[in-house]
């Protein structure tokens, strides 16, 4: 459950960064009233934490592959 939640938050963050890169438009800041608003900063922190959590998915997948564990 936590893996999926982290992945969903990371996808939202990726879409936001894509909109910043392509259109110079920060969707999260626009929705929540600017980049200095506390809710916007919390969302950005959640995206960062989710990214760190998803790094662990890479190592867990590699470990399952090496040990031959099935899920």
N, CA and C atoms as an extended XYZ file, in Angstrom:
213
Properties=species:S:1:pos:R:3:atomname:S:1:resname:S:1:resid:I:1 pbc="F F F"
N         0.823       -1.196        0.000 N   UNK     1
C         0.000        0.000        0.000 CA  UNK     1
C         0.870        1.264        0.000 C   UNK     1
N         1.884        1.290        0.857 N   UNK     2
C         2.775        2.453        0.925 CA  UNK     2
C         3.560        2.619       -0.378 C   UNK     2
N         3.939        1.501       -0.990 N   UNK     3
C         4.660        1.571       -2.266 CA  UNK     3
C         3.805        2.252       -3.332 C   UNK     3
N         2.543        1.872       -3.410 N   UNK     4
C         1.655        2.458       -4.424 CA  UNK     4
C         1.389        3.932       -4.153 C   UNK     4
N         1.194        4.283       -2.894 N   UNK     5
C         0.968        5.686       -2.540 CA  UNK     5
C         2.182        6.535       -2.912 C   UNK     5
N         3.367        6.042       -2.593 N   UNK     6
C         4.593        6.764       -2.940 CA  UNK     6
C         4.726        6.906       -4.449 C   UNK     6
N         4.378        5.868       -5.177 N   UNK     7
C         4.470        5.921       -6.634 CA  UNK     7
C         3.471        6.917       -7.212 C   UNK     7
N         2.260        6.964       -6.684 N   UNK     8
C         1.251        7.919       -7.148 CA  UNK     8
C         1.716        9.353       -6.895 C   UNK     8
N         2.234        9.615       -5.690 N   UNK     9
C         2.729       10.963       -5.375 CA  UNK     9
C         3.894       11.324       -6.288 C   UNK     9
N         4.755       10.359       -6.557 N   UNK    10
C         5.900       10.619       -7.427 CA  UNK    10
C         5.457       10.907       -8.860 C   UNK    10
N         4.433       10.235       -9.328 N   UNK    11
C         3.902       10.498      -10.668 CA  UNK    11
C         3.322       11.912      -10.739 C   UNK    11
N         2.578       12.309       -9.708 N   UNK    12
C         2.039       13.676       -9.662 CA  UNK    12
C         3.178       14.692       -9.702 C   UNK    12
N         4.227       14.438       -8.926 N   UNK    13
C         5.389       15.328       -8.941 CA  UNK    13
C         6.070       15.368      -10.292 C   UNK    13
N         6.148       14.218      -10.941 N   UNK    14
C         6.758       14.166      -12.275 CA  UNK    14
C         5.959       14.943      -13.302 C   UNK    14
N         4.643       14.833      -13.222 N   UNK    15
C         3.789       15.604      -14.128 CA  UNK    15
C         3.970       17.097      -13.866 C   UNK    15
N         4.046       17.471      -12.598 N   UNK    16
C         4.264       18.890      -12.269 CA  UNK    16
C         5.594       19.377      -12.829 C   UNK    16
N         6.667       18.607      -12.639 N   UNK    17
C         7.973       19.024      -13.154 CA  UNK    17
C         7.976       19.063      -14.679 C   UNK    17
N         7.234       18.145      -15.295 N   UNK    18
C         7.105       18.179      -16.753 CA  UNK    18
C         6.436       19.459      -17.224 C   UNK    18
N         5.396       19.880      -16.500 N   UNK    19
C         4.721       21.131      -16.878 CA  UNK    19
C         5.631       22.338      -16.637 C   UNK    19
N         6.484       22.267      -15.615 N   UNK    20
C         7.446       23.356      -15.395 CA  UNK    20
C         8.455       23.397      -16.542 C   UNK    20
N         8.949       22.236      -16.920 N   UNK    21
C         9.945       22.182      -17.990 CA  UNK    21
C         9.400       22.557      -19.354 C   UNK    21
N         8.206       22.094      -19.669 N   UNK    22
C         7.641       22.353      -20.992 CA  UNK    22
C         6.991       23.729      -21.120 C   UNK    22
N         6.267       24.125      -20.077 N   UNK    23
C         5.443       25.322      -20.193 CA  UNK    23
C         5.805       26.421      -19.186 C   UNK    23
N         6.821       26.176      -18.366 N   UNK    24
C         7.195       27.105      -17.296 CA  UNK    24
C         5.989       27.410      -16.398 C   UNK    24
N         5.228       26.354      -16.096 N   UNK    25
C         4.000       26.487      -15.319 CA  UNK    25
C         4.014       25.473      -14.184 C   UNK    25
N         4.049       25.954      -12.949 N   UNK    26
C         4.058       25.102      -11.769 CA  UNK    26
C         2.613       24.867      -11.332 C   UNK    26
N         2.079       23.721      -11.698 N   UNK    27
C         0.677       23.398      -11.452 CA  UNK    27
C         0.353       23.333       -9.968 C   UNK    27
N         1.222       22.747       -9.159 N   UNK    28
C         0.982       22.631       -7.719 CA  UNK    28
C         0.913       24.027       -7.085 C   UNK    28
N         1.853       24.881       -7.423 N   UNK    29
C         1.836       26.247       -6.880 CA  UNK    29
C         0.602       27.008       -7.335 C   UNK    29
N         0.199       26.788       -8.576 N   UNK    30
C        -0.983       27.456       -9.100 CA  UNK    30
C        -2.239       27.026       -8.333 C   UNK    30
N        -2.379       25.729       -8.103 N   UNK    31
C        -3.570       25.210       -7.423 CA  UNK    31
C        -3.623       25.670       -5.971 C   UNK    31
N        -2.470       25.677       -5.293 N   UNK    32
C        -2.457       25.945       -3.861 CA  UNK    32
C        -1.998       27.348       -3.495 C   UNK    32
N        -1.905       28.263       -4.459 N   UNK    33
C        -1.709       29.672       -4.139 CA  UNK    33
C        -0.283       30.162       -4.058 C   UNK    33
N         0.638       29.525       -4.701 N   UNK    34
C         2.014       30.023       -4.717 CA  UNK    34
C         2.986       29.067       -4.057 C   UNK    34
N         4.255       29.235       -4.428 N   UNK    35
C         5.277       28.307       -3.935 CA  UNK    35
C         5.662       28.542       -2.492 C   UNK    35
N         5.273       29.671       -1.906 N   UNK    36
C         5.601       29.945       -0.511 CA  UNK    36
C         4.510       29.500        0.459 C   UNK    36
N         3.393       29.015       -0.059 N   UNK    37
C         2.324       28.540        0.811 CA  UNK    37
C         2.748       27.235        1.482 C   UNK    37
N         2.337       27.039        2.712 N   UNK    38
C         2.758       25.871        3.488 CA  UNK    38
C         2.270       24.571        2.852 C   UNK    38
N         1.053       24.551        2.304 N   UNK    39
C         0.541       23.320        1.690 CA  UNK    39
C         1.355       22.949        0.452 C   UNK    39
N         1.784       23.948       -0.321 N   UNK    40
C         2.620       23.684       -1.493 CA  UNK    40
C         3.954       23.094       -1.064 C   UNK    40
N         4.530       23.650       -0.029 N   UNK    41
C         5.814       23.135        0.466 CA  UNK    41
C         5.669       21.721        0.998 C   UNK    41
N         4.551       21.428        1.653 N   UNK    42
C         4.301       20.073        2.156 CA  UNK    42
C         4.187       19.093        0.991 C   UNK    42
N         3.489       19.492       -0.057 N   UNK    43
C         3.360       18.622       -1.230 CA  UNK    43
C         4.721       18.372       -1.855 C   UNK    43
N         5.533       19.415       -1.980 N   UNK    44
C         6.881       19.235       -2.533 CA  UNK    44
C         7.714       18.304       -1.649 C   UNK    44
N         7.577       18.416       -0.329 N   UNK    45
C         8.304       17.525        0.580 CA  UNK    45
C         7.818       16.082        0.420 C   UNK    45
N         6.498       15.895        0.270 N   UNK    46
C         5.960       14.552        0.074 CA  UNK    46
C         6.469       13.927       -1.226 C   UNK    46
N         6.609       14.739       -2.260 N   UNK    47
C         7.158       14.232       -3.521 CA  UNK    47
C         8.606       13.790       -3.315 C   UNK    47
N         9.381       14.582       -2.608 N   UNK    48
C        10.775       14.214       -2.334 CA  UNK    48
C        10.891       12.953       -1.496 C   UNK    48
N        10.075       12.850       -0.467 N   UNK    49
C        10.079       11.646        0.378 CA  UNK    49
C         9.647       10.433       -0.430 C   UNK    49
N         8.649       10.623       -1.285 N   UNK    50
C         8.184        9.524       -2.133 CA  UNK    50
C         9.274        9.062       -3.088 C   UNK    50
N        10.038       10.008       -3.614 N   UNK    51
C        11.142        9.648       -4.501 CA  UNK    51
C        12.174        8.803       -3.759 C   UNK    51
N        12.493        9.205       -2.541 N   UNK    52
C        13.443        8.416       -1.753 CA  UNK    52
C        12.890        7.026       -1.459 C   UNK    52
N        11.604        6.952       -1.154 N   UNK    53
C        10.980        5.649       -0.880 CA  UNK    53
C        11.031        4.768       -2.130 C   UNK    53
N        10.776        5.358       -3.294 N   UNK    54
C        10.760        4.575       -4.529 CA  UNK    54
C        12.150        4.080       -4.921 C   UNK    54
N        13.196        4.746       -4.453 N   UNK    55
C        14.550        4.229       -4.671 CA  UNK    55
C        14.674        2.856       -4.021 C   UNK    55
N        14.045        2.680       -2.862 N   UNK    56
C        14.099        1.376       -2.192 CA  UNK    56
C        13.411        0.298       -3.016 C   UNK    56
N        12.430        0.685       -3.841 N   UNK    57
C        11.772       -0.296       -4.710 CA  UNK    57
C        12.763       -0.926       -5.683 C   UNK    57
N        13.693       -0.128       -6.164 N   UNK    58
C        14.700       -0.653       -7.082 CA  UNK    58
C        15.530       -1.750       -6.426 C   UNK    58
N        15.940       -1.516       -5.186 N   UNK    59
C        16.768       -2.487       -4.503 CA  UNK    59
C        15.971       -3.716       -4.084 C   UNK    59
N        14.714       -3.519       -3.704 N   UNK    60
C        13.883       -4.672       -3.348 CA  UNK    60
C        13.597       -5.537       -4.566 C   UNK    60
N        13.360       -4.911       -5.720 N   UNK    61
C        13.114       -5.674       -6.943 CA  UNK    61
C        14.369       -6.454       -7.335 C   UNK    61
N        15.522       -5.839       -7.180 N   UNK    62
C        16.783       -6.509       -7.511 CA  UNK    62
C        17.012       -7.694       -6.570 C   UNK    62
N        16.705       -7.502       -5.289 N   UNK    63
C        16.886       -8.565       -4.308 CA  UNK    63
C        15.972       -9.752       -4.624 C   UNK    63
N        14.716       -9.478       -5.010 N   UNK    64
C        13.794      -10.561       -5.375 CA  UNK    64
C        14.284      -11.298       -6.606 C   UNK    64
N        14.871      -10.546       -7.557 N   UNK    65
C        15.380      -11.164       -8.773 CA  UNK    65
C        16.550      -12.088       -8.458 C   UNK    65
N        17.448      -11.637       -7.593 N   UNK    66
C        18.632      -12.426       -7.257 CA  UNK    66
C        18.243      -13.679       -6.488 C   UNK    66
N        17.304      -13.562       -5.539 N   UNK    67
C        16.917      -14.712       -4.729 CA  UNK    67
C        15.878      -15.592       -5.414 C   UNK    67
N        15.291      -15.096       -6.503 N   UNK    68
C        14.281      -15.880       -7.199 CA  UNK    68
C        12.929      -15.885       -6.533 C   UNK    68
N        12.710      -14.936       -5.628 N   UNK    69
C        11.452      -14.857       -4.890 CA  UNK    69
C        10.327      -14.438       -5.832 C   UNK    69
N         9.172      -15.095       -5.714 N   UNK    70
C         8.007      -14.790       -6.534 CA  UNK    70
C         6.964      -14.056       -5.724 C   UNK    70
N         6.265      -13.086       -6.357 N   UNK    71
C         5.146      -12.391       -5.709 CA  UNK    71
C         3.967      -12.408       -6.590 C   UNK    71
